Structure formats: structure tokens, C-alpha cells
Amino acid sequence: LKNGMLFVDNIHLISQDKRSIIYDFITLQSKENFILIFSSGKNVDVEFEKNYFDSMPVIIDFPDLEERSLDERFEIIKDTLKNEAKKID
């Protein structure tokens, strides 16, 4: 994984022993140049032990779409359509 990237979708579906392997990898390879990206449809604060988060330098938490205001949802749609229009031009 040196100089690479690994994306793990739905990390909450991975068994605890496999997550422990990933955690060990993160802590043992901290000087290597790699990027790990995890996604989860669950509240990871509840699903994971705190030590997993302590080893991650950046955590980005996006609220569910239902938790966003109507104005914010329209803004997301507008921005998405603008970006797609730029790709067409």
C-alpha cells in the first residue's frame, strides 16, 4: 500500500477482527505514504472503539441528507448541476 490509496466502503460491515487488522496496519505503518478512506452508513462513534479514531489524522463527518435544511439540499442540487454543466461545455 506504499504510495497508494485504499477505499473501504461500509466499514461497519467488516468484522471486528478484520477491523483490528486494519487498525494494526495503520499504527504500524504510520510513517509510510498511503491514504485510507473509510465510509459508513452507520454512526461510527457508536460502532467503533475510540482508539480507531485516535489513529486517524482527519475525520470528515457528513450529516445525513434528511438532517440538512431544505435550502442546503437545494444548494447541493444546484452545485451538482453546475458542475455537470461545466463538464458538458
Phi, psi and omega per residue, in radians:
L1 nan 0.062 -3.137
K2 -1.089 2.318 -3.098
N3 1.019 0.572 -3.110
G4 -2.319 -3.021 -3.120
M5 -2.430 2.483 3.074
L6 -2.261 2.206 3.089
F7 -1.901 2.163 3.111
V8 -2.003 1.920 3.132
D9 -1.488 2.449 3.116
N10 0.988 0.955 -3.119
I11 -0.994 -0.464 -3.130
H12 -1.159 -0.298 3.130
L13 -1.492 -0.175 -3.138
I14 -1.423 2.422 -3.104
S15 -1.102 2.761 -3.117
Q16 -1.018 -0.698 -3.122
D17 -1.170 -0.614 3.084
K18 -1.232 -0.659 3.075
R19 -1.126 -0.603 3.090
S20 -1.115 -0.656 3.089
I21 -1.108 -0.765 3.112
I22 -1.101 -0.758 3.121
Y23 -1.057 -0.786 3.109
D24 -1.059 -0.717 3.118
F25 -1.064 -0.784 -3.133
I26 -1.057 -0.822 -3.059
T27 -1.271 -0.596 -3.110
L28 -1.411 -0.480 -3.074
Q29 -1.858 0.448 -3.010
S30 -1.103 -0.342 -3.142
K31 -1.587 -0.126 3.122
E32 -1.375 2.791 -3.133
N33 -1.692 1.678 3.126
F34 -2.655 2.821 3.122
I35 -2.204 2.250 3.016
L36 -1.974 2.280 3.102
I37 -2.150 2.205 3.115
F38 -2.042 2.517 3.002
S39 -2.217 2.689 3.136
S40 -2.684 2.456 3.049
G41 -1.597 0.046 -3.124
K42 -1.920 2.914 3.038
N43 -1.310 1.821 -3.037
V44 -1.231 -0.361 3.058
D45 -1.079 -0.575 -3.140
V46 -1.494 -0.684 -3.013
E47 -1.302 -0.513 -2.994
F48 -2.058 2.708 3.060
E49 -1.271 2.655 -3.097
K50 -1.049 -0.563 -3.081
N51 -1.107 -0.428 3.068
Y52 -1.114 -0.746 -3.100
F53 -1.270 -0.564 3.135
D54 -1.101 -0.467 -3.112
S55 -1.535 -0.088 -3.107
M56 -1.774 2.118 -3.074
P57 -1.239 -0.480 -3.107
V58 -2.378 2.271 3.059
I59 -2.241 2.182 3.117
I60 -1.986 2.122 -3.107
D61 -1.962 2.004 3.091
F62 -1.726 2.216 3.112
P63 -1.208 2.703 3.079
D64 -1.043 2.648 -3.140
L65 -1.034 -0.639 -3.135
E66 -1.131 -0.421 -3.127
E67 -1.460 -0.187 -3.114
R68 -1.530 2.671 3.125
S69 -1.236 2.840 3.122
L70 -1.079 -0.712 3.101
D71 -1.049 -0.742 -3.133
E72 -1.156 -0.658 3.105
R73 -1.114 -0.760 3.105
F74 -1.116 -0.648 3.102
E75 -1.092 -0.717 3.106
I76 -1.094 -0.776 3.128
I77 -1.099 -0.804 -3.136
K78 -1.052 -0.817 3.140
D79 -1.106 -0.697 3.120
T80 -1.108 -0.786 3.130
L81 -1.133 -0.668 3.081
K82 -1.075 -0.799 -3.139
N83 -1.104 -0.693 3.116
E84 -1.193 -0.649 3.109
A85 -1.123 -0.656 3.101
K86 -1.106 -0.607 3.132
K87 -1.180 -0.556 -3.119
I88 -1.290 -0.669 -3.100
D89 -1.138 nan nan
